[in-house]
């Protein structure tokens, strides 16, 4: 399900890169929210809706995560590891956008579930072009529907190809309840 108002979560500790990447996204026409956190610990708090990120009307659940690798407190690998360890969130397209071209960093990022790995371009024009390519690709991707807290909505698998797989957070099977989470309505409704 394509989300009407996708939200980008940028995990980046360098203020210059934060500025250049935000400007690059805006330059290529991205008008949706971009939330910036400074390290992996803040990214995890954002994902969990904890502390200052508890208000999901202000800090919408991200539909796309872009993380640097080398940051203080908790690095990009910690972000990937956290997402991979939470099946409901492991499906979020997560791109590593790092200054490192180290082959071990690239390998580990993919092992930890990165959707893709890109080395940050050095020129602002190349950066804007790379962000445009990434955003153009990402915006066409289908993503699972979530409620306001980011919890994936239950889908009906009975009789379908995926029925042999348990749904995250629903090991007991599908149970329709009147108080089940509702999808986030498109803006303007």
N, C-alpha and C positions, 0 to 999 in steps of 0.2 A: 504494500500500500504506500503510494507516494504521499509524503506529508505535505500539507498545504504551506506551512511556514517552517521550513527546516531550520534547525539551530546548529551552528558550528561551535564546537568547544575547542579552543586553541590552547594547548598546553605548552607554554614557552616562557622561559625565564628572562630572556634578553629584551629589554624595552625597545631597542632599535628594531629587532626582528618583529616584535609585536606590532610596532607602528608600520613597518614596511609591508608585512603580510596583510594587515587590516586594510591598508591603503591599496595594496595590490588586488585584494578581493573586491573592494569598492570600485576600483578603476575598471574592472571587467564586468561591472554591473550587478554584483551580489548585494542585495538589499536586505537580506534576512539577518537575524541577530547573530552576532559573533561575540561569544563570551570568552574572555581570556583569563586563564589561571597561570600562576607562576611556577608551579612544580607539580609533581605527581601526587603529593598529599592533598593539595587543593583540588586536583582533578578528581580524586577518589571521593572527597567530601562533596564535590559538585554532583558526581554521579549518584551518590547516595542521598542527595538532598539534605545534607546536614549543615548545621551552623548557619552561616550567612547565605547558604544556597538552598535553604529549606523552602523558600517561597517559589514554587514552580511557575507562578504567573510571571515572576520577574526573571527567574533562571530556568527557562524551559529545558526539558529533558533533551539532551543533544541527539541529533540524528546523524552526526558526522563528527569524528574526533580526529584532530590533527595534533600530533605530539612530537616535540623535540626529544632527543635522547638524554643528553648530558645536562642535568639540572640539579640544583642542591636539594637536600632533604629526601626526595624520592625522584628517581629518574624516569625516563620514558619506558624503560623495561618494567618498572613497577606498575605503571599504568596498564601496559599490555597484559602483565601477569594478573592484575586485578580483574580486568575485563574477561580474560580467558577463564578465570576461576569462578565467574558468575555467568552461567549459561544464558540468563535472560539478557545480559548486556554484551555477550561475546559476539552477537550478530551485528553490532554497530560498526559500520565502516570506519576503520581506524587506520590512519596513514601516519607513518613515521616520516617526519620532515626534519632532517638533521644535517648538520654540517659535516658529519662523519661519513666517509666513504669506506671505512674499515670493513673488510669482508666478514669478520666475526660479528660485528654489530649488525650487519645486514642479515646474516644467517640467524642470529638469536632473535631478532625482531620478527622474522617470519615464523620461527619456531614458537614464539609466544602469541601468534595469531594476528600479526599485522596484515592488513589488507593489501598494503603496498608500502614501499620504502623509496623515498626520494631524497637526493642530496640537494640542499638549498642552493639555488643559483646565486652567483655573486653580483650580478647586475640587477637593478630594479626592473628593467624591461623584461629580462629573462624570468625574474621572479613572478611578475604579473602574468606572463604567458603560462608559466607552469601552474600557477594557481587557477587560471582560467581553464586549462585542460583538466585539472583535478576536479574542479567544481562542475564543469560541464559533464564529466563522466558521472560523478557522484549524484548529481541531481536527477539523473535518469534511472538510478537504481531503485528497485522496489525494496522496502524495508517493512519488518513486521509492525503491526499496529500496537500502540502502547496507550496506557491510561495516563492521567496527569502526573502520576508519580514515576512513570517510566517503566512500569511493570507491563510486560507483554500481555496482550489480550489472548485468552484461550481461543484456539481454533479447533474446529471439528475435524478429526483425522480418520474417524471410522469409515472404512471402505476406501480409503485413499492410500496412495503410495507410501506416505510417511507414517502410517498408523503404527508401524513397528517401533517407532521412536517415542520415548516419553517426552512430554513437554516440560521445559524448565519450570520448576516450582509447582508441578502438578503430577507428582508421582502416583497419586491415587486414581488417576483417570479423570475424564471430563465429567464435571458435575455442574449443571446449569443452576445458578442461584439467582434470585431476584436482585441481590445486591452486588452482582458481578460488576467489575469496572467497565466504564463506558469509554469508547474512543474519544479522543480529543476532537471536538468539532472544528471545522475550518473557520478561520477568522471571518468575522462579519455575520455570523449566524447567531 
